[in-house]
């Protein structure tokens, strides 16, 4: 099974690009499943989303814990199943960057050692200013969607993304996807 991981901060275009990648592989006759966390089809995902819409330290911790449980549920339910050739996981490992700095590194290492990883790991990136501009267009505002929070989490996430394919999404969706597709072509040949 091809495992593609699309991660990044709010407003970076994770779901948009996951759907474009899904379409790409489906056009090649592949069976593709996309899981975008937090998912609304289970208890953990619903709890994570509710906490993200709240405020305060307890909701930050609840969001991180329920998010990780939601990801683990998706891994257990979909990874390695014969129903799909390709599994695209959106918001997978970098949720750990939302934890306090020392804890984020420990949680990332633990989680990365526990869940499947892949050569198809993409960290979509843009400046905090660009991200804030994009998330302002949304109806719901999550606790991490302030300039300070985005800058803080981005710094931690980039430090964790050592072995990731980092993609700048400050450009148009088409330009960004062309870059992703070029990398997918290269990775598919390996």
C-alpha positions as a LaTeX table, in Angstrom:
\begin{tabular}{lrrr}
\hline
Residue & $x$ (\AA) & $y$ (\AA) & $z$ (\AA) \\
\hline
Unk1 & 0.00 & 0.00 & 0.00 \\
Unk2 & 1.22 & 3.48 & $-0.86$ \\
Unk3 & 0.95 & 5.71 & 2.23 \\
Unk4 & 0.92 & 9.41 & 1.45 \\
Unk5 & 1.08 & 11.83 & 4.35 \\
Unk6 & 0.00 & 15.44 & 3.88 \\
Unk7 & 0.71 & 17.65 & 6.86 \\
Unk8 & 1.07 & 21.32 & 7.64 \\
Unk9 & $-0.57$ & 24.17 & 9.50 \\
Unk10 & $-4.08$ & 25.53 & 9.15 \\
Unk11 & $-4.70$ & 27.27 & 5.83 \\
Unk12 & $-1.80$ & 25.66 & 3.98 \\
Unk13 & $-3.98$ & 23.64 & 1.56 \\
Unk14 & $-3.71$ & 20.10 & 2.92 \\
Unk15 & $-7.22$ & 18.94 & 2.03 \\
Unk16 & $-7.14$ & 20.64 & $-1.36$ \\
Unk17 & $-3.91$ & 18.90 & $-2.34$ \\
Unk18 & $-4.99$ & 15.58 & $-0.84$ \\
Unk19 & $-8.01$ & 15.61 & $-3.14$ \\
Unk20 & $-5.85$ & 16.46 & $-6.17$ \\
Unk21 & $-3.49$ & 13.59 & $-5.31$ \\
Unk22 & $-6.46$ & 11.27 & $-4.84$ \\
Unk23 & $-7.76$ & 12.21 & $-8.29$ \\
Unk24 & $-4.30$ & 11.63 & $-9.79$ \\
Unk25 & $-4.07$ & 8.06 & $-8.53$ \\
Unk26 & $-7.71$ & 7.25 & $-9.25$ \\
Unk27 & $-7.13$ & 8.29 & $-12.87$ \\
Unk28 & $-4.38$ & 5.64 & $-12.90$ \\
Unk29 & $-6.89$ & 3.02 & $-11.76$ \\
Unk30 & $-5.85$ & 3.01 & $-8.11$ \\
Unk31 & $-8.26$ & 2.63 & $-5.21$ \\
Unk32 & $-7.66$ & 5.56 & $-2.86$ \\
Unk33 & $-8.84$ & 6.39 & 0.67 \\
Unk34 & $-8.35$ & 9.85 & 2.18 \\
Unk35 & $-8.49$ & 10.36 & 5.96 \\
Unk36 & $-8.38$ & 14.00 & 7.06 \\
Unk37 & $-8.00$ & 14.46 & 10.80 \\
Unk38 & $-9.88$ & 15.28 & 12.87 \\
Unk39 & $-12.54$ & 13.15 & 11.15 \\
Unk40 & $-16.18$ & 13.68 & 12.01 \\
Unk41 & $-17.13$ & 10.01 & 11.65 \\
Unk42 & $-15.93$ & 8.91 & 15.09 \\
Unk43 & $-15.87$ & 9.86 & 18.77 \\
Unk44 & $-12.17$ & 10.88 & 18.86 \\
Unk45 & $-12.39$ & 13.12 & 15.82 \\
Unk46 & $-15.51$ & 14.86 & 17.11 \\
Unk47 & $-13.89$ & 15.47 & 20.51 \\
Unk48 & $-10.70$ & 16.79 & 18.86 \\
Unk49 & $-12.68$ & 19.23 & 16.71 \\
Unk50 & $-14.73$ & 20.43 & 19.69 \\
Unk51 & $-11.55$ & 21.07 & 21.68 \\
Unk52 & $-9.97$ & 22.95 & 18.74 \\
Unk53 & $-12.92$ & 25.33 & 18.72 \\
Unk54 & $-12.47$ & 26.00 & 22.45 \\
Unk55 & $-9.84$ & 28.03 & 24.28 \\
Unk56 & $-7.32$ & 27.49 & 27.05 \\
Unk57 & $-4.62$ & 25.02 & 27.99 \\
Unk58 & $-6.98$ & 22.15 & 28.79 \\
Unk59 & $-8.55$ & 22.36 & 25.33 \\
Unk60 & $-5.09$ & 22.43 & 23.73 \\
Unk61 & $-4.21$ & 19.22 & 25.54 \\
Unk62 & $-7.60$ & 17.63 & 24.78 \\
Unk63 & $-7.28$ & 18.56 & 21.10 \\
Unk64 & $-3.83$ & 16.95 & 20.88 \\
Unk65 & $-4.83$ & 13.76 & 22.71 \\
Unk66 & $-8.08$ & 13.20 & 20.80 \\
Unk67 & $-6.37$ & 14.08 & 17.51 \\
Unk68 & $-3.71$ & 11.41 & 18.14 \\
Unk69 & $-6.40$ & 8.86 & 19.04 \\
Unk70 & $-8.28$ & 9.76 & 15.84 \\
Unk71 & $-5.11$ & 9.19 & 13.78 \\
Unk72 & $-4.45$ & 5.86 & 15.51 \\
Unk73 & $-8.02$ & 4.80 & 14.79 \\
Unk74 & $-7.53$ & 5.60 & 11.08 \\
Unk75 & $-4.27$ & 3.66 & 10.96 \\
Unk76 & $-5.87$ & 0.62 & 12.56 \\
Unk77 & $-8.96$ & 0.76 & 10.36 \\
Unk78 & $-7.41$ & 1.58 & 6.95 \\
Unk79 & $-3.64$ & 0.99 & 6.81 \\
Unk80 & $-2.61$ & $-2.20$ & 5.03 \\
Unk81 & $-6.17$ & $-3.11$ & 4.04 \\
Unk82 & $-6.62$ & $-4.77$ & 0.67 \\
Unk83 & $-9.55$ & $-2.48$ & $-0.21$ \\
Unk84 & $-7.15$ & 0.34 & $-1.15$ \\
Unk85 & $-3.90$ & 0.76 & $-3.10$ \\
Unk86 & $-3.23$ & 4.21 & $-1.70$ \\
Unk87 & $-4.03$ & 5.71 & 1.69 \\
Unk88 & $-3.71$ & 9.47 & 2.05 \\
Unk89 & $-3.47$ & 10.68 & 5.64 \\
Unk90 & $-4.05$ & 14.39 & 6.17 \\
Unk91 & $-2.91$ & 15.91 & 9.48 \\
Unk92 & $-0.96$ & 12.89 & 10.68 \\
Unk93 & 2.26 & 13.44 & 12.64 \\
Unk94 & 2.60 & 17.20 & 12.89 \\
Unk95 & $-0.26$ & 17.55 & 15.34 \\
Unk96 & 2.50 & 16.97 & 17.89 \\
Unk97 & 3.88 & 20.43 & 17.03 \\
Unk98 & 0.87 & 21.94 & 18.80 \\
Unk99 & 2.16 & 20.61 & 22.12 \\
Unk100 & 4.66 & 22.56 & 24.29 \\
Unk101 & 8.19 & 22.56 & 22.72 \\
Unk102 & 9.86 & 19.84 & 24.80 \\
Unk103 & 6.78 & 17.64 & 24.76 \\
Unk104 & 6.28 & 18.11 & 21.00 \\
Unk105 & 9.70 & 16.56 & 20.20 \\
Unk106 & 9.12 & 13.61 & 22.51 \\
Unk107 & 5.58 & 13.05 & 21.24 \\
Unk108 & 6.72 & 13.29 & 17.62 \\
Unk109 & 9.51 & 10.73 & 18.09 \\
Unk110 & 7.21 & 8.38 & 19.97 \\
Unk111 & 4.36 & 8.74 & 17.49 \\
Unk112 & 6.66 & 8.45 & 14.42 \\
Unk113 & 8.07 & 5.24 & 15.89 \\
Unk114 & 4.61 & 3.88 & 16.51 \\
Unk115 & 2.67 & 4.66 & 13.33 \\
Unk116 & 3.64 & 3.83 & 9.75 \\
Unk117 & 5.70 & 6.44 & 7.91 \\
Unk118 & 6.61 & 6.68 & 4.24 \\
Unk119 & 8.84 & 8.25 & 1.63 \\
Unk120 & 5.66 & 10.09 & 0.58 \\
Unk121 & 5.61 & 12.51 & 3.53 \\
Unk122 & 4.78 & 16.07 & 2.48 \\
Unk123 & 4.91 & 19.06 & 4.81 \\
Unk124 & 3.04 & 21.92 & 3.15 \\
Unk125 & 4.40 & 25.26 & 4.30 \\
Unk126 & 3.66 & 28.97 & 4.02 \\
Unk127 & 4.44 & 32.04 & 6.10 \\
Unk128 & 2.24 & 32.70 & 9.14 \\
Unk129 & 0.98 & 35.91 & 7.50 \\
Unk130 & $-0.17$ & 33.98 & 4.42 \\
Unk131 & $-1.80$ & 31.29 & 6.58 \\
Unk132 & $-3.65$ & 33.85 & 8.69 \\
Unk133 & $-4.90$ & 35.54 & 5.53 \\
Unk134 & $-6.33$ & 32.20 & 4.35 \\
Unk135 & $-7.94$ & 31.11 & 7.63 \\
Unk136 & $-9.67$ & 34.46 & 8.09 \\
Unk137 & $-11.98$ & 33.40 & 5.25 \\
Unk138 & $-13.36$ & 30.49 & 7.31 \\
Unk139 & $-16.53$ & 30.58 & 9.39 \\
Unk140 & $-15.07$ & 28.60 & 12.31 \\
Unk141 & $-11.99$ & 29.87 & 14.08 \\
Unk142 & $-9.78$ & 27.36 & 15.86 \\
Unk143 & $-7.60$ & 28.23 & 18.86 \\
Unk144 & $-4.32$ & 27.97 & 16.93 \\
Unk145 & $-5.40$ & 30.37 & 14.18 \\
Unk146 & $-3.69$ & 33.54 & 15.41 \\
Unk147 & $-0.49$ & 35.02 & 14.01 \\
Unk148 & 1.48 & 34.22 & 17.18 \\
Unk149 & 0.20 & 30.63 & 17.40 \\
Unk150 & 0.82 & 29.97 & 13.70 \\
Unk151 & 4.38 & 31.32 & 13.95 \\
Unk152 & 5.08 & 29.30 & 17.09 \\
Unk153 & 3.66 & 26.01 & 15.76 \\
Unk154 & 5.32 & 26.50 & 12.35 \\
Unk155 & 8.74 & 26.87 & 13.97 \\
Unk156 & 8.26 & 23.63 & 15.95 \\
Unk157 & 6.84 & 21.75 & 12.95 \\
Unk158 & 9.71 & 22.74 & 10.64 \\
Unk159 & 12.18 & 21.55 & 13.27 \\
Unk160 & 10.40 & 18.17 & 13.30 \\
Unk161 & 10.16 & 17.89 & 9.49 \\
Unk162 & 13.76 & 16.81 & 8.90 \\
Unk163 & 12.99 & 13.88 & 6.59 \\
Unk164 & 9.92 & 15.34 & 4.94 \\
Unk165 & 9.36 & 16.72 & 1.44 \\
Unk166 & 8.72 & 20.39 & 2.26 \\
Unk167 & 6.50 & 22.19 & $-0.25$ \\
Unk168 & 5.99 & 25.97 & $-0.32$ \\
Unk169 & 2.28 & 26.65 & $-0.81$ \\
Unk170 & 2.51 & 30.45 & $-0.93$ \\
Unk171 & 2.05 & 30.17 & $-4.70$ \\
Unk172 & $-1.18$ & 29.21 & $-6.49$ \\
Unk173 & $-2.82$ & 25.81 & $-6.00$ \\
Unk174 & $-1.87$ & 24.88 & $-9.57$ \\
Unk175 & 1.80 & 25.80 & $-9.11$ \\
Unk176 & 1.96 & 24.02 & $-5.76$ \\
Unk177 & 0.31 & 20.90 & $-7.12$ \\
Unk178 & 2.66 & 20.84 & $-10.13$ \\
Unk179 & 5.56 & 20.72 & $-7.68$ \\
Unk180 & 3.89 & 17.95 & $-5.66$ \\
Unk181 & 3.12 & 15.95 & $-8.79$ \\
Unk182 & 6.73 & 16.21 & $-9.95$ \\
Unk183 & 7.83 & 14.80 & $-6.59$ \\
Unk184 & 5.19 & 12.04 & $-6.75$ \\
Unk185 & 6.46 & 11.00 & $-10.18$ \\
Unk186 & 9.99 & 10.80 & $-8.82$ \\
Unk187 & 8.94 & 8.87 & $-5.69$ \\
Unk188 & 6.76 & 6.46 & $-7.68$ \\
Unk189 & 9.83 & 5.43 & $-9.71$ \\
Unk190 & 11.90 & 4.57 & $-6.62$ \\
\hline
\end{tabular}
